[in-house]
Amino acid sequence: MVVTAIDRSKADWQQRCILTDNIDKIFTRSVTLCNLDLLEYLVQIAKVYNET
């Protein structure tokens, strides 16, 4: 159950990064956006592990 939730949020994060990488051809902020998404993802994982 826990692993599935983490996998799903990781997939969401990867998708967002792919999208921002495509936008990067126009704007140069994708790295920052992906880093923020990664931070958010790590925070989610931390919360999940704290609950178990």
Rosetta blueprint (number, residue, H / E / L):
1 M L
2 V H
3 V H
4 T H
5 A H
6 I H
7 D H
8 R H
9 S H
10 K H
11 A H
12 D H
13 W H
14 Q H
15 Q H
16 R H
17 C H
18 I H
19 L H
20 T H
21 D H
22 N H
23 I H
24 D L
25 K L
26 I L
27 F L
28 T L
29 R L
30 S H
31 V H
32 T H
33 L H
34 C H
35 N H
36 L H
37 D H
38 L H
39 L H
40 E H
41 Y H
42 L H
43 V H
44 Q H
45 I H
46 A H
47 K H
48 V H
49 Y H
50 N H
51 E H
52 T L
